[in-house]
Amino acid sequence: MNIHHIGIAVEDLEQAARPYRVLGYALEAQGTVESQGVEVWMLRSGPSRLELLKATRPDSAIARFIEKRGPGLHHIALATPNLTAELQQLAAQGTPLIDAAPRPGFGGHRVAFIHPKWSGGVLVELVEAHE
């Protein structure tokens, strides 16, 4: 699997994007994932993407993350061509899944998260991507 993007929890999208823009990242896409309570800016430089995540409501996972840990690295996302098959294989191996089935993510992608206790404290997102 390739890295699809790195997710970063932020309080201010414009301010958080500034240093990455200096480094050559450009805004590739932006939008809101209502079901997750986040506003998203996807920055891209070549094949590399950074996903800036700002909470849109206080009960969202990003709001809770920032309240507990402050802004910063939230997750690493890995691309898979068949998310359902990947989840089935991981579940069969006893992997602690946050999402046993795909859910809608940013940009129309199907996504699922793996519990950080499985991956040394890192939240892993699987993204069904066909690129």
C-alpha positions in Angstrom: 0.0 0.0 0.0 1.1 3.5 -0.7 0.6 6.5 1.6 -2.5 8.4 0.4 -2.1 11.3 2.8 -1.1 12.4 6.2 -3.9 13.9 8.4 -3.2 16.9 10.6 -5.7 18.2 13.1 -5.8 22.1 13.1 -7.6 24.9 14.6 -7.3 27.4 11.7 -7.1 26.0 8.2 -5.6 29.1 6.6 -2.9 29.6 9.2 -2.1 25.9 9.3 -1.7 25.8 5.5 0.8 28.7 5.3 4.0 26.8 6.1 3.1 24.0 3.7 2.4 26.5 0.9 5.8 28.0 1.4 7.2 24.4 0.9 5.3 24.1 -2.4 2.0 22.5 -1.4 -1.1 23.8 -3.2 -4.7 23.5 -2.3 -6.0 20.5 -4.3 -9.5 20.2 -2.8 -11.6 21.5 0.1 -14.9 20.6 1.6 -16.8 19.3 4.6 -17.5 15.8 5.8 -20.7 16.5 7.7 -20.9 13.0 9.1 -17.5 13.4 10.8 -17.9 17.1 11.7 -14.8 18.3 9.9 -13.8 20.8 7.3 -11.0 19.5 5.1 -8.3 21.2 3.0 -6.3 18.7 0.9 -2.9 20.1 0.0 -0.7 18.5 -2.6 2.9 18.6 -3.8 3.7 16.1 -6.5 2.4 12.7 -5.2 2.3 13.9 -1.6 -0.8 15.0 0.2 -1.5 16.6 3.5 -5.1 16.7 4.8 -5.8 19.5 7.2 -8.8 18.8 9.4 -10.7 21.4 11.3 -13.6 20.5 13.6 -17.0 22.0 12.7 -18.7 20.9 15.9 -17.5 20.3 19.5 -18.4 16.6 19.5 -16.3 15.6 16.5 -13.3 13.3 16.7 -11.0 16.2 15.6 -12.4 18.5 18.3 -11.8 15.8 21.0 -8.4 15.1 19.6 -7.4 18.8 19.8 -8.9 19.2 23.2 -6.9 16.3 24.5 -3.6 16.6 22.6 -3.6 20.0 20.8 -3.2 20.5 17.0 -0.9 18.1 15.2 -0.5 14.8 13.4 -3.8 12.9 13.6 -3.5 9.9 11.2 -1.7 8.3 8.3 -3.8 7.2 5.4 -2.9 4.2 3.2 -4.4 3.6 -0.2 -6.0 0.3 -1.1 -7.9 -0.6 -4.3 -10.4 -2.8 -2.5 -11.3 -1.6 1.0 -13.9 -4.2 1.7 -11.5 -7.1 1.0 -8.8 -5.4 3.0 -11.1 -5.0 6.0 -12.2 -8.7 5.8 -8.6 -9.8 5.7 -7.6 -7.6 8.7 -10.7 -8.7 10.7 -9.8 -12.4 10.0 -6.4 -11.7 11.5 -7.9 -10.2 14.6 -7.0 -6.6 13.8 -8.9 -4.1 16.0 -10.9 -2.2 13.5 -12.7 1.1 14.4 -14.8 0.6 11.2 -15.7 -3.0 10.3 -17.3 -1.6 7.1 -16.3 1.3 4.8 -17.8 4.7 5.5 -17.9 7.9 3.4 -14.8 10.0 3.6 -13.6 13.2 2.0 -13.7 13.5 -1.8 -16.1 10.7 -2.2 -13.6 8.1 -1.1 -14.7 5.1 1.0 -12.6 4.9 4.2 -12.1 2.9 7.4 -10.0 3.3 10.4 -7.8 0.9 12.4 -7.4 1.3 16.1 -4.1 2.9 17.1 -3.3 0.2 19.6 -2.6 -2.1 16.6 -0.1 0.2 15.0 2.0 1.4 17.8 -0.2 4.4 18.8 -0.7 5.6 15.2 -4.3 6.0 13.9 -4.4 4.3 10.5 -7.0 5.2 7.8 -7.5 3.0 4.8 -8.7 4.8 1.7 -10.2 3.1 -1.3 -8.3 4.9 -4.0 -8.0 4.0 -7.7 -5.1 6.1 -8.8 
